[in-house]
Amino acid sequence: MIGFWAPAPRLIDDAAPEDLPHIAEIHRASFTQEWTVDELAALLSQPGVTALVVRRASWWTSPRPIGFLLLRVAADEAEILTVAVHPSNRRGGVGRSLVAEALRRLYADRVATVFLEVAADNEAALAIYRRLGFTMVGERPAYYSGTGAGGGLALVMRCDLG
Ligand SMILES: CC(C)(COP(=O)(O)OP(=O)(O)OC[C@H]1O[C@@H](n2cnc3c(N)ncnc32)[C@H](O)[C@@H]1OP(=O)(O)O)[C@@H](O)C(=O)NCCC(=O)NCCS
């Protein structure tokens, strides 16, 4: 039986146009570079680009996204362009569930290989990618403008689904 105080269930869904302001807000809270709703809409209008959102159902509010993931698919290869979870919802498995669902959908669509780039000092993202089977295949020095311990180094990671 689900008790009254049980956490609300999560749902992973394709993003709808009305989600874009919430995605922009999560992006603003997660990265130094801002993406406007218009920029997100332009990105999502490109061939092969799609977005997943995680919603948390609630009795009191409409199920707004608490995290999102952007993907680009071309033939049998895909790239995870970005993934972010609202700061107030982190460390609860939301990020991992988003990436896992993206991989599940890509596998079902017969995508063979998934790539991504991640800052070398992004421990949270690296924990997710490694656990889900991504391995490092390259480095891009000074790719990110961050001044943290990673010195802007980006890792290129790959996951074979086939
Ligand atoms: C990266 C991000 C999406 C992770 O989302 P999340 O919902 O907090 O992650 P999860 O709760 O699913 O945690 C997944 C793993 O990361 C680990 N983790 C989460 N936050 C961490 C942190 N701050 N430091 C170290 N490890 C962390 C968890 O322990 C877990 O590890 P496990 O699988 O070994 O148990 C989130 O931190 C975020 O939005 N960051 C800002 C945007 C960003 O950097 N995106 C990645 C771009 S490539």
The ligand as an ORCA input file, in Angstrom:
! r2SCAN-3c Opt
* xyz 0 1
  C      24.677     15.375    -13.242
  C      23.243     15.415    -12.717
  C      22.266     15.398    -13.888
  C      23.024     14.174    -11.836
  O      21.651     14.131    -11.467
  P      21.168     13.467    -10.101
  O      19.718     13.216    -10.215
  O      21.614     14.287     -8.953
  O      21.996     12.097    -10.100
  P      21.579     10.728     -9.424
  O      20.863     11.009     -8.140
  O      20.881      9.885    -10.435
  O      23.003     10.125     -9.057
  C      23.665      9.287     -9.945
  C      25.023      8.964     -9.385
  O      25.812     10.150     -9.223
  C      26.277     10.240     -7.892
  N      26.267     11.636     -7.564
  C      25.198     12.465     -7.632
  N      25.576     13.705     -7.285
  C      26.893     13.637     -6.993
  C      27.849     14.595     -6.597
  N      27.511     15.889     -6.413
  N      29.123     14.185     -6.401
  C      29.469     12.890     -6.575
  N      28.606     11.930     -6.980
  C      27.331     12.309     -7.175
  C      25.272      9.448     -7.082
  O      25.849      9.000     -5.868
  C      24.983      8.323     -8.006
  O      26.044      7.388     -7.984
  P      25.777      5.814     -8.003
  O      25.050      5.522     -9.304
  O      27.142      5.238     -7.963
  O      24.927      5.551     -6.807
  C      23.002     16.670    -11.822
  O      24.000     16.713    -10.820
  C      23.002     17.970    -12.592
  O      21.977     18.392    -13.132
  N      24.179     18.636    -12.651
  C      24.298     19.919    -13.374
  C      24.224     19.708    -14.874
  C      25.316     18.766    -15.375
  O      26.468     18.848    -14.958
  N      24.943     17.888    -16.299
  C      25.824     16.915    -16.924
  C      26.349     17.453    -18.208
  S      27.323     16.237    -19.056
*
